[in-house]
């Protein structure tokens, strides 16, 4: 069972995406839906996916849950809900009780877009992350190095919650970022309730001139810190298409993981995602 633990759908023909406003992201300003991803999954022998939020929108979460109920390859949804809401627990119960709600496996907020690097540490946010844990839901950290100290404190505060760090905290590979990134990442990896996605790296490198060898140190460091048992494959499609095709992304990671055992590769490419997100496959 091969699981892509990080993919998106975009529908800019009918909704707005503030993060798509910069000119270099213009190629993403078209619809990317289930019918386009399906053939790519078959070509690359990927069985299931996790559909991840793209907007701070409960409406998107509801739509993604409906898609998951209709599209066979979508195994779960990492959605969005307002972590500052005073009744988030009740809202989560409503979502989970709905028919498509069975596909909700976690939440995510675009923390790296918040002006305050300690946004996660608000009392209400911390209380609501505990609500996730009480319902068996995971939380995805979307951060850069700046926010990693707050991610660390959050994961320490909630040992009962499963956390997943998206895109290796988005190190600036094109600029050679290393020491500051590693300083924030290493203590997070010491916590057994934190996993990491080997995803989103091609778009942190030079989009036109990246090579697998430029990504290798970051992937190997993640393996060293977290161990293969807490690493997950994610394509970050369609955002990855700014720099690479789906086939290139998956093939590059397969090459970089070539020295691992078959069992370790099987975990990274599927079983680890099933464990951390509690997927029923």
C-alpha positions, 0 to 999 in steps of 0.5 A, spaced: 500 500 500 503 506 497 500 512 500 501 519 498 501 523 505 500 530 502 496 532 496 492 538 494 486 540 490 485 547 487 479 551 484 481 558 483 476 558 478 471 559 483 475 561 490 480 565 492 487 563 494 491 569 497 498 565 497 497 564 490 498 572 488 505 572 487 507 572 480 511 566 480 505 562 482 501 563 476 502 556 473 498 554 479 492 559 478 488 554 474 483 548 477 487 542 479 482 536 481 481 529 482 480 527 475 487 530 473 491 527 479 488 520 478 492 518 472 498 520 475 497 516 481 496 510 477 502 511 473 506 512 479 503 506 483 500 510 488 494 507 491 491 512 496 492 519 498 491 524 504 488 531 501 491 537 505 487 544 506 490 549 502 485 555 505 483 557 512 476 555 510 471 551 513 467 550 507 474 547 504 474 542 509 467 540 508 468 540 500 474 536 501 470 531 506 465 530 500 470 529 495 474 524 500 467 520 500 466 520 492 473 519 490 476 512 492 483 514 492 483 519 497 483 515 504 483 521 509 483 529 509 487 534 513 482 539 514 482 546 517 478 549 523 479 555 527 483 553 532 481 560 536 474 558 536 471 557 543 467 551 541 471 548 537 470 541 540 463 541 539 464 543 531 469 537 531 464 533 534 459 535 528 464 534 523 466 527 525 458 525 526 457 527 519 457 522 513 463 524 510 466 526 517 469 519 517 475 521 513 477 527 517 484 525 520 487 531 522 487 539 522 492 544 519 493 551 520 498 556 515 502 558 521 508 560 517 503 566 514 502 568 521 505 575 523 507 572 530 511 566 530 508 564 537 501 564 534 501 556 536 502 558 543 495 562 545 491 559 550 485 558 546 489 554 540 493 550 546 486 548 549 483 546 542 489 542 540 488 538 546 481 537 543 484 534 537 487 529 541 481 527 545 478 525 538 484 521 536 485 527 530 492 529 528 495 536 527 500 538 521 505 543 523 506 548 517 512 552 519 519 554 517 525 555 522 522 561 525 516 557 528 519 551 530 520 553 537 513 554 538 512 547 535 516 544 540 513 547 546 506 545 543 508 538 542 511 537 549 505 540 552 501 535 548 504 528 548 497 525 547 497 528 540 500 526 534 504 531 530 506 531 523 511 536 521 510 538 513 515 539 508 521 538 513 519 545 516 521 548 509 528 549 509 531 554 504 535 549 500 536 554 494 540 559 499 543 553 503 539 554 509 542 549 514 544 551 521 538 555 523 533 549 520 537 544 524 537 547 531 530 548 531 528 541 528 533 536 532 529 537 539 523 536 535 525 530 533 527 527 540 519 527 541 516 520 540 509 524 538 512 527 532 513 525 525 515 528 519 513 529 511 519 528 506 515 533 502 515 540 498 523 540 498 523 541 490 520 547 491 524 550 496 530 548 492 532 552 485 526 550 481 529 550 474 536 547 477 535 543 483 538 536 483 537 530 487 544 531 490 542 538 493 536 535 496 540 529 499 543 532 505 536 534 508 533 527 507 538 524 510 538 528 516 531 527 517 532 520 517 537 520 522 533 525 526 526 521 526 528 514 524 525 511 518 519 509 522 517 517 523 518 519 516 512 520 510 512 520 503 508 526 500 508 529 493 505 536 495 502 536 488 500 540 485 505 545 488 510 541 486 509 542 479 512 549 479 519 545 480 518 538 478 513 532 475 509 527 480 514 522 477 520 526 478 518 527 486 516 520 487 522 517 483 527 522 486 525 520 493 525 513 491 533 514 489 535 518 495 532 512 500 535 507 496 540 504 501 534 503 506 531 496 507 525 494 504 521 494 510 523 501 511 521 504 505 515 500 505 513 504 512 515 511 509 511 510 502 505 508 506 505 504 513 507 510 517 502 515 514 496 509 516 499 509 523 500 516 524 493 518 521 489 512 523 487 510 516 482 505 515 484 502 509 
